[in-house]
Amino acid sequence: MSVSIRIRLCLMMFLQFFIWGGWFVTLGTFLGSTLGASGNEIGMAFSTQSWGAIIAPFIIGLIADRYFNAERILGVLHLIGAVLMYCLYSAENFDSFYPFVLGYMIAYMPTLALVNSVSFGQMQEPAKEFGKIRVWGTIGWIIAGLVISYGFSWDDQQAIADGMLRNTFALCAIASLLLGLFSFSLPATPPKSAGTKSGLSEVLGLDALAMLKDRNFLLFFVSSVLICIPLAFYYQNANPFLTEIGVQNATGKMTLGQVSEVLFMLVLPVFLQRFGIKITLLVGMAAWALRYVLFAYGNADSGVAALLVGIALHGICYDFFFVSGQIYTNAKAGERIKSAAQGMITLATYGVGMLAGFWVAGMITDHFAQPEGHDWQQIWLYPAGFAAVVFVLFLFSFKNERIGQHEH
């Protein structure tokens, strides 16, 4: 791969995740403070990510893989995204906001697979090369949070009261426009399945359903769906919680989670090799329970360290469960159904699991709403307890397996 192509792929990843990190982290805070949305409505807005994840395979599998170059569809979807982002910036209430955020997520979620396709299309050894390109996406997410918090201070109490958080959508509309135009300069990535027949079952990963006959994989699959319910609480409530209790530069501090994600990604292969998949997944689940306990008992003054540790645990929570889960799925699937298996697990977690999670999180957040804010301690103890239950069930039912080193 030439230096020119590598730089373009890194910039593509940077913008791809700068856009997502630039509005999604503060979405709950914006909806609650600027548009006066209820917890249930905020849950509806976040669940558009799940609807996007459910619909994305149709767009990729039935259109992208057959008829068009990946980089062109990427460009078109981000140009559509730029328009929808501007519509979100302009929305005056939740009813006018919701259709645009749903449309945006249906356009955005397929681009996550497309940037990977464009990258893999240029690589001789994806296992070695992809991480060095993909890390620029995480850097993009981190920079977005730092720009919002420390660059523009859009997330401090006074700026939120003045409606300044709305500007995150304008920022992301510009970034989306840039990536849309830039995509057309990316290396040509022709459709993979042109001329071949791929049915709906392949697109949705249904060919991989046979893997569920394996008791261990079935237990892992069910646990993955269940652990997404407490995961949704973090995405939906962490920023509003930190902002409401008076933590300064909350969005910037939340980028600690992405920094730890990069660090623990380096540790993960060694950990998997030494302890096997069961211990790795259990450490991930335990981290979810611990993080929410820290959120429940931390505060913006003497307990701020507990909050920061809770945020920093994101690397273990995410890498040790979701990334190791993708590695496990890849190892268990035969060559013919590797893609289908990843499609199935993505649909189950980001689709079904998080859809349920955002709904539950919205209901519980509304239940503990108070005139002056929320009873956050009670709210956080629910996902902590739920993650602990999933941990115990998994501990006693899943048999440890070792994954071959070549799978890392």
C-alpha positions as CSV (number, residue, x, y, z in Angstrom):
1,M,0.0,0.0,0.0
2,S,1.4,3.4,-1.0
3,V,1.9,6.2,1.5
4,S,-0.7,8.3,-0.4
5,I,-3.4,5.6,0.0
6,R,-2.5,5.0,3.6
7,I,-2.9,8.7,4.4
8,R,-6.2,8.8,2.6
9,L,-7.5,5.7,4.5
10,C,-6.4,7.2,7.8
11,L,-8.2,10.5,7.1
12,M,-11.3,8.6,6.0
13,M,-11.4,6.7,9.4
14,F,-10.6,9.9,11.3
15,L,-13.6,11.8,9.8
16,Q,-15.9,8.7,9.9
17,F,-15.6,8.6,13.7
18,F,-15.1,12.3,14.3
19,I,-18.6,12.7,12.9
20,W,-20.1,10.0,15.2
21,G,-18.3,11.1,18.3
22,G,-19.1,14.8,17.6
23,W,-22.9,14.5,18.2
24,F,-23.7,11.1,19.6
25,V,-22.0,11.5,23.0
26,T,-23.8,14.8,23.9
27,L,-27.2,13.7,22.2
28,G,-28.9,12.8,25.5
29,T,-27.8,16.1,27.1
30,F,-29.0,18.1,24.1
31,L,-32.4,16.4,23.9
32,G,-33.1,16.7,27.6
33,S,-31.9,20.3,28.1
34,T,-32.5,22.0,24.8
35,L,-35.5,20.2,23.4
36,G,-37.0,19.2,26.8
37,A,-37.3,15.5,25.8
38,S,-38.4,12.8,28.3
39,G,-36.3,9.8,29.1
40,N,-38.5,7.7,26.9
41,E,-38.1,10.1,24.0
42,I,-34.3,10.1,24.5
43,G,-34.4,6.3,24.4
44,M,-36.3,6.5,21.1
45,A,-33.6,8.8,19.6
46,F,-30.8,6.6,20.7
47,S,-32.5,3.5,19.4
48,T,-32.3,4.9,15.9
49,Q,-28.7,3.5,16.1
50,S,-30.2,0.0,16.4
51,W,-32.7,0.5,13.6
52,G,-29.8,1.7,11.5
53,A,-27.8,-1.5,12.4
54,I,-30.8,-3.7,11.6
55,I,-31.4,-2.0,8.2
56,A,-27.7,-1.6,7.2
57,P,-27.2,-5.2,6.1
58,F,-29.9,-4.8,3.5
59,I,-28.2,-1.7,2.1
60,I,-24.7,-3.3,2.1
61,G,-25.6,-6.8,1.2
62,L,-28.3,-6.2,-1.4
63,I,-26.9,-3.0,-3.0
64,A,-23.3,-2.3,-2.2
65,D,-21.9,-5.8,-2.6
66,R,-23.6,-6.2,-6.0
67,Y,-23.9,-3.0,-8.0
68,F,-21.8,-0.1,-6.9
69,N,-18.2,0.7,-5.8
70,A,-18.0,1.0,-2.0
71,E,-16.3,4.4,-2.0
72,R,-19.0,5.9,-4.1
73,I,-21.9,4.7,-1.9
74,L,-19.8,6.0,1.1
75,G,-19.6,9.4,-0.6
76,V,-23.4,9.5,-1.4
77,L,-24.4,8.4,2.1
78,H,-22.2,11.0,3.8
79,L,-23.5,13.8,1.5
80,I,-27.1,12.7,2.5
81,G,-25.9,12.7,6.1
82,A,-24.6,16.2,5.8
83,V,-28.1,17.5,4.8
84,L,-29.8,15.5,7.6
85,M,-27.2,16.8,10.1
86,Y,-28.2,20.4,9.1
87,C,-31.9,19.4,9.6
88,L,-31.0,18.2,13.1
89,Y,-29.2,21.5,13.8
90,S,-32.4,23.3,12.7
91,A,-35.0,21.2,14.6
92,E,-37.0,23.1,17.2
93,N,-38.6,20.2,19.1
94,F,-38.4,16.4,19.5
95,D,-41.2,15.7,17.0
96,S,-39.3,17.5,14.2
97,F,-36.0,16.1,15.4
98,Y,-36.9,12.4,15.5
99,P,-37.5,11.7,11.7
100,F,-34.2,13.3,10.8
101,V,-32.2,11.4,13.4
102,L,-33.8,8.1,12.2
103,G,-33.0,9.0,8.6
104,Y,-29.5,9.9,9.5
105,M,-28.8,6.7,11.3
106,I,-30.2,4.6,8.5
107,A,-27.7,6.5,6.2
108,Y,-24.8,6.4,8.7
109,M,-24.7,2.8,10.0
110,P,-24.0,1.2,6.6
111,T,-20.9,3.5,6.3
112,L,-19.3,1.6,9.2
113,A,-19.0,-1.5,7.0
114,L,-18.2,0.5,3.9
115,V,-15.0,2.2,5.4
116,N,-13.9,-1.3,6.4
117,S,-14.5,-2.6,2.8
118,V,-12.5,0.3,1.3
119,S,-9.7,-0.3,3.8
120,F,-9.5,-4.1,3.3
121,G,-9.6,-3.7,-0.4
122,Q,-6.2,-2.1,-0.3
123,M,-4.5,-4.5,2.1
124,Q,-2.3,-7.5,1.5
125,E,-2.3,-8.5,5.2
126,P,-5.4,-7.1,6.9
127,A,-4.7,-8.7,10.2
128,K,-1.4,-6.7,10.5
129,E,-2.4,-3.5,8.6
130,F,-6.1,-2.8,9.6
131,G,-5.4,-1.8,13.3
132,K,-3.0,0.9,12.2
133,I,-5.7,2.4,10.0
134,R,-8.6,1.9,12.3
135,V,-6.9,3.5,15.3
136,W,-7.4,6.9,13.5
137,G,-11.1,6.4,13.9
138,T,-10.7,6.3,17.7
139,I,-8.4,9.3,17.5
140,G,-11.2,11.1,15.5
141,W,-13.8,10.3,18.2
142,I,-11.4,11.6,20.9
143,I,-10.6,14.8,19.0
144,A,-14.3,15.5,18.5
145,G,-14.9,15.3,22.3
146,L,-11.9,17.5,23.1
147,V,-13.0,20.1,20.5
148,I,-16.6,20.3,21.9
149,S,-15.4,20.4,25.6
150,Y,-12.1,22.3,25.6
151,G,-12.1,24.0,22.2
152,F,-15.6,25.5,22.1
153,S,-16.9,24.8,25.7
154,W,-20.3,23.9,24.3
155,D,-21.0,21.5,27.1
156,D,-20.6,23.7,30.1
157,Q,-23.7,24.6,32.1
158,Q,-24.1,28.1,30.8
159,A,-23.5,27.2,27.2
160,I,-26.1,24.3,27.4
161,A,-28.6,26.8,29.0
162,D,-27.9,29.1,26.0
163,G,-28.6,26.3,23.5
164,M,-25.0,26.1,22.3
165,L,-24.9,22.3,22.3
166,R,-27.0,22.6,19.0
167,N,-23.7,23.6,17.3
168,T,-22.4,20.0,17.5
169,F,-24.8,19.1,14.6
170,A,-23.5,22.0,12.5
171,L,-19.9,20.9,13.2
172,C,-20.8,17.3,12.1
173,A,-22.7,18.5,9.1
174,I,-19.5,20.2,7.8
175,A,-17.4,17.1,8.6
176,S,-19.9,14.9,6.9
177,L,-19.9,17.1,3.8
178,L,-16.0,16.9,3.7
179,L,-16.0,13.1,4.0
180,G,-18.8,12.8,1.4
181,L,-16.7,14.8,-1.1
182,F,-13.4,13.2,-0.1
183,S,-14.8,9.7,-0.5
184,F,-14.9,10.1,-4.3
185,S,-11.0,10.4,-4.2
186,L,-10.6,7.1,-2.3
187,P,-9.2,4.0,-4.1
188,A,-11.7,2.2,-6.3
189,T,-13.4,-0.6,-4.4
190,P,-15.6,-2.5,-6.9
191,P,-18.5,-4.6,-5.7
192,K,-17.5,-8.0,-4.3
193,S,-20.6,-10.1,-5.3
194,A,-21.2,-8.7,-8.8
195,G,-22.7,-11.4,-10.9
196,T,-23.0,-13.9,-8.0
197,K,-26.2,-14.7,-6.2
198,S,-26.5,-13.9,-2.5
199,G,-29.8,-14.4,-0.9
200,L,-31.4,-12.5,1.9
201,S,-30.3,-15.3,4.4
202,E,-26.7,-14.6,3.6
203,V,-27.1,-10.8,3.9
204,L,-28.6,-11.1,7.3
205,G,-26.1,-13.7,8.5
206,L,-28.9,-16.3,8.7
207,D,-26.5,-18.9,7.3
208,A,-24.7,-18.7,10.6
209,L,-27.7,-19.6,12.7
210,A,-26.4,-23.2,12.6
211,M,-23.6,-22.1,14.9
212,L,-26.3,-21.7,17.7
213,K,-26.5,-25.5,17.9
214,D,-23.1,-25.3,19.7
215,R,-24.2,-24.9,23.4
216,N,-21.2,-22.7,24.2
217,F,-21.7,-20.4,21.3
218,L,-25.4,-20.2,22.1
219,L,-24.6,-19.1,25.7
220,F,-22.2,-16.5,24.4
221,F,-24.7,-15.3,21.8
222,V,-27.5,-14.8,24.5
223,S,-25.1,-13.2,26.9
224,S,-24.0,-10.7,24.1
225,V,-27.6,-9.7,23.6
226,L,-28.2,-9.3,27.3
227,I,-25.1,-7.3,28.1
228,C,-26.1,-4.8,25.5
229,I,-29.0,-3.7,27.8
230,P,-26.6,-2.2,30.5
231,L,-24.4,-1.0,27.6
232,A,-27.2,1.2,26.4
233,F,-27.4,3.0,29.8
234,Y,-23.9,4.3,29.2
235,Y,-24.4,5.7,25.7
236,Q,-27.8,7.2,26.7
237,N,-27.2,8.5,30.2
238,A,-23.4,9.1,30.9
239,N,-23.2,12.6,29.4
240,P,-26.5,13.9,30.8
241,F,-25.5,12.4,34.2
242,L,-22.1,14.0,34.3
243,T,-23.4,17.3,33.1
244,E,-26.3,17.4,35.5
245,I,-24.2,16.7,38.6
246,G,-21.9,19.5,37.6
247,V,-18.8,17.7,36.2
248,Q,-16.8,20.3,34.2
249,N,-15.9,19.5,30.5
250,A,-17.9,16.2,30.7
251,T,-17.6,15.5,27.0
252,G,-13.8,16.0,27.0
253,K,-13.4,13.8,30.1
254,M,-15.5,11.0,28.4
255,T,-12.8,10.7,25.8
256,L,-10.8,8.9,28.5
257,G,-13.0,5.9,27.5
258,Q,-11.6,5.9,24.0
259,V,-8.0,6.4,25.1
260,S,-8.4,3.3,27.3
261,E,-10.0,1.4,24.4
262,V,-6.8,1.9,22.4
263,L,-4.6,0.8,25.3
264,F,-6.6,-2.3,26.2
265,M,-6.8,-3.3,22.5
266,L,-3.0,-3.9,22.7
267,V,-3.4,-6.0,25.8
268,L,-6.3,-8.1,24.5
269,P,-4.5,-10.6,22.3
270,V,-2.0,-11.5,25.1
271,F,-4.9,-11.8,27.7
272,L,-6.9,-14.1,25.4
273,Q,-3.9,-16.3,24.8
274,R,-3.1,-16.6,28.4
275,F,-6.5,-16.9,30.0
276,G,-8.8,-18.1,27.3
277,I,-12.2,-16.7,26.1
278,K,-14.2,-17.4,29.2
279,I,-12.1,-15.3,31.6
280,T,-11.7,-12.5,29.0
281,L,-15.5,-12.2,28.6
282,L,-16.1,-12.4,32.4
283,V,-13.6,-9.6,33.0
284,G,-15.5,-7.5,30.4
285,M,-18.8,-8.2,32.1
286,A,-17.4,-7.5,35.6
287,A,-16.1,-4.2,34.4
288,W,-19.7,-3.2,33.3
289,A,-21.0,-3.9,36.8
290,L,-18.1,-2.1,38.5
291,R,-18.4,1.0,36.3
292,Y,-22.0,1.5,37.1
293,V,-21.4,1.1,40.9
294,L,-18.7,3.8,40.6
295,F,-21.2,6.0,38.8
296,A,-23.9,5.3,41.4
297,Y,-21.6,6.4,44.3
298,G,-19.3,8.9,42.7
299,N,-20.0,12.7,42.6
300,A,-18.6,15.9,41.0
301,D,-16.6,16.9,44.1
302,S,-14.8,14.4,46.4
303,G,-16.1,11.4,44.3
304,V,-14.9,12.6,40.9
305,A,-12.1,10.0,40.9
306,A,-14.7,7.3,41.0
307,L,-16.4,8.8,37.9
308,L,-13.2,9.0,36.0
309,V,-12.3,5.4,36.8
310,G,-15.8,4.4,35.6
311,I,-15.2,6.2,32.3
312,A,-11.7,4.7,31.9
313,L,-13.1,1.2,32.4
314,H,-14.7,1.6,28.9
315,G,-11.6,0.0,27.3
316,I,-12.1,-3.2,29.3
317,C,-15.9,-3.1,29.0
318,Y,-15.8,-2.8,25.2
319,D,-12.6,-4.6,24.2
320,F,-12.8,-7.6,26.5
321,F,-16.4,-8.2,25.6
322,F,-17.2,-7.0,22.1
323,V,-13.8,-7.2,20.4
324,S,-13.0,-10.5,22.0
325,G,-16.5,-11.7,21.1
326,Q,-15.8,-10.8,17.4
327,I,-12.5,-12.8,17.6
328,Y,-14.4,-15.7,19.2
329,T,-17.1,-15.7,16.6
330,N,-14.5,-15.6,13.8
331,A,-12.7,-18.6,15.3
332,K,-15.9,-20.6,15.7
333,A,-17.3,-19.9,12.2
334,G,-16.2,-21.9,9.2
335,E,-14.5,-20.1,6.3
336,R,-17.7,-20.0,4.3
337,I,-19.8,-18.3,7.0
338,K,-17.3,-15.9,8.7
339,S,-18.9,-12.8,7.3
340,A,-22.4,-14.1,7.9
341,A,-21.5,-14.9,11.5
342,Q,-20.2,-11.4,12.2
343,G,-23.4,-10.0,10.5
344,M,-25.5,-12.1,12.8
345,I,-23.7,-11.1,16.0
346,T,-23.8,-7.4,15.0
347,L,-27.5,-7.6,14.3
348,A,-28.1,-9.3,17.6
349,T,-26.1,-6.9,19.7
350,Y,-26.3,-3.4,18.1
351,G,-29.7,-4.2,16.7
352,V,-31.8,-6.3,19.1
353,G,-29.8,-6.0,22.3
354,M,-29.3,-2.3,22.3
355,L,-32.9,-1.6,21.0
356,A,-34.1,-3.3,24.2
357,G,-31.5,-1.5,26.2
358,F,-32.4,2.0,25.1
359,W,-36.1,1.3,25.8
360,V,-35.3,0.0,29.3
361,A,-32.9,2.8,30.0
362,G,-35.5,5.4,28.9
363,M,-38.2,3.9,31.2
364,I,-35.9,3.7,34.2
365,T,-34.6,7.2,33.7
366,D,-38.1,8.6,33.5
367,H,-39.1,6.6,36.6
368,F,-36.4,8.3,38.7
369,A,-36.9,11.8,37.3
370,Q,-37.3,14.5,39.9
371,P,-38.2,18.1,39.7
372,E,-34.6,19.2,40.1
373,G,-33.0,16.4,38.0
374,H,-32.8,12.6,38.5
375,D,-32.0,10.1,41.3
376,W,-28.9,9.0,39.5
377,Q,-27.8,6.5,42.2
378,Q,-31.0,4.5,41.7
379,I,-30.7,4.7,37.9
380,W,-27.1,3.4,37.8
381,L,-27.8,0.5,40.2
382,Y,-30.2,-1.1,37.7
383,P,-27.6,-1.7,34.9
384,A,-25.0,-2.6,37.6
385,G,-27.3,-5.3,38.9
386,F,-28.3,-6.5,35.5
387,A,-24.6,-6.9,34.4
388,A,-23.9,-8.8,37.6
389,V,-26.7,-11.3,36.9
390,V,-25.4,-11.9,33.3
391,F,-21.9,-12.3,34.8
392,V,-23.1,-15.0,37.3
393,L,-25.2,-16.9,34.6
394,F,-22.2,-16.9,32.2
395,L,-19.7,-17.9,34.9
396,F,-21.6,-21.1,35.8
397,S,-22.9,-22.1,32.3
398,F,-20.0,-21.4,29.8
399,K,-17.2,-23.9,29.4
400,N,-13.8,-22.3,28.8
401,E,-12.2,-22.6,25.3
402,R,-8.8,-21.7,24.0
403,I,-8.7,-19.9,20.6
404,G,-5.9,-20.7,18.3
405,Q,-3.2,-18.1,18.2
406,H,-3.6,-17.7,14.5
407,E,-7.0,-16.3,15.0
408,H,-5.7,-13.1,16.8
